[in-house]
């Protein structure tokens, strides 16, 4: 059984884009936990936050992670906050090799600043909010098997690096 490739990191780190690239290159099935939540809830994440709050969203996220962690030979892109619950990390680690996609807060902000669907970035200082979230979550992200800096790399380069590490690790 091949382990799953699991991508963790903050919003803007490239999890969805890189996940699709990896799935294409490996012929593995691709799962984006945020997309699974949107499908199940029938509404965007920003609306889930608005209607039911972050704790309810995190419950849906844990359900989605538990479900996809049972898959084999898959590429899984998680939401940025998925690492906050121990149960999520345990489920992901059981069936997968985790890759922390990282970039500076400035780069992450540049990548997401025009995306109005990000509920955690609403406020007067979204760049500052992003920086604080990154500082708070970094210890969780660093539980990954591998850290991949996406700062000055193309999607293609990041995919190649992940595959090199993945195949080296799973043999």
N, C-alpha and C positions, 0 to 999 in steps of 0.2 A: 504494500500500500504506500503510495506516495503521499507525503504530508501536504497539507494545504500551504499556500503562500498567503500570509496574512500581513496586511499593510495597516500600520497605525501611525498616527501623527496628527498634528493640529490642522485645522481647516487651512486650505491653501498649500498644503505640502505636496499635493499631487496624487493622493491615494486613488481616486477614481480614474484619472487619466492613465496613470502608470498601471493600475490594475487591469484596465482594458487592454493595454499594450502587452502585458504579461500573459493574459488569457489568450490573446491572438497568437503569440509566439509559442505557447506551450500546448495549445488546443485544450486547455483546462476550462472549466466552466467559471464564469465570473459572477460574483455576488457582491453587491454594494448594500451594506446593512441599512444605510439611510434610505435607499430606494425601496428596500423591502418594507420598511416602516411606513413610508409614504403610501405604498400599495395597500398595505393592511389597514391603515387608518383612513385611507381615502381622502387625505388632505396633506398639504405641504407641512414640513416640520415647523415652520414659523407659526402656522395656524394651530398645530398641536400644542406648542409652547403657550400660545395666546389663550387657547380654550381650556387646557387642562394642566398647564404648568410643566416645568422641567422634570420633576420627579416622575410624572406619568410617562413623559417621553422616555426617560431612562429605563422604565419598566418595559416599554415596547422594545427598546434597544436590546435589553438583556434577553428578551424572548427571541428576537431575530438572531442574536449571536448564538444562543443555545441551538437554534435550528440549523444555522449554516455550519456550525462547528461539527455537526454530525456528518457533513458531506466529506467526500474524499476527493483528492486530486482537483482542488478548486483554488481559485484566487479570490480572496476575501478582502474587500476594502471596508474598513470600519469608520464609524463617526469619530470625530476628534475626542469626544468625552467617553468613549466606550471603555477606556482604560481605568476609569474612576471606580468601577466596581470589580472587586476581587473575583467574583463568579465569572465575569466576562473574560478576564485574563486567564483564569483556570481553563475555561472552555476552549478558548482560542489556542492556548499552549498545548492542550491535549492532542489536538489534531493538526497543529500547524507550526510552521517556522515563522516567527514574527520579525518583521522589518520595520524599524522606526524611520520614517521619512522626515528629515529635519531640514529646516532653513531658518534664517534669522527672522526675528519678528518684523523687521522692515520689509523683507522679501515676501513673507506671508501676507502682510497687510497690502502690499502692492498687488498681489494676486487676487485678493478677495474684496478690495475696497469698493468695487462697483456692484457687488452682489448684495442686493437688499434683502435676500431671503435668509440671512444669517442672524437668528434671534439673539445670539450672545454678543453681537457687535453693535447693538442698538444703544446709543448713548452719545454723550458729547465728545468722548475721546476713544473712538474705536481702536486706534493704534495702541493706545495705552492699555485698553481692555485686553487686546490680543497679547500684548507683552506679559501682562499679569497672568493670563490663562496659561501661556506657555511656561512661565516660571513654575506655576503651581503643578502643572501636569508632567513636566520633564522627568521627575523621578519615576513616574508610572511608565512613561514611554521608554525609559532606559532599561526596562525589564525585557525588552525585545532581544532576540538572538543577535540581531545585527542593526547597527545604525548606518543609515545611508544619507549623506548630505546631498540635497537636491538643489542647492543654492546656484551653482554655476554649471549645471549639467542639463543636457537635453533629456527629454522623455526616453529616447532611444538609449542613451548612455546609462540612465538609471535602470532601465529594464535589463540591459546586459549585465550590469553589476549585480543586480539581485539574482539573476539566473546563475551567474558564476558562483555566487555564495550558496544559493539554494542547492544546486547540484553537487557542490563540494561538501555541503553539510549533510545531505540526505543519503550519501553513498556510504 
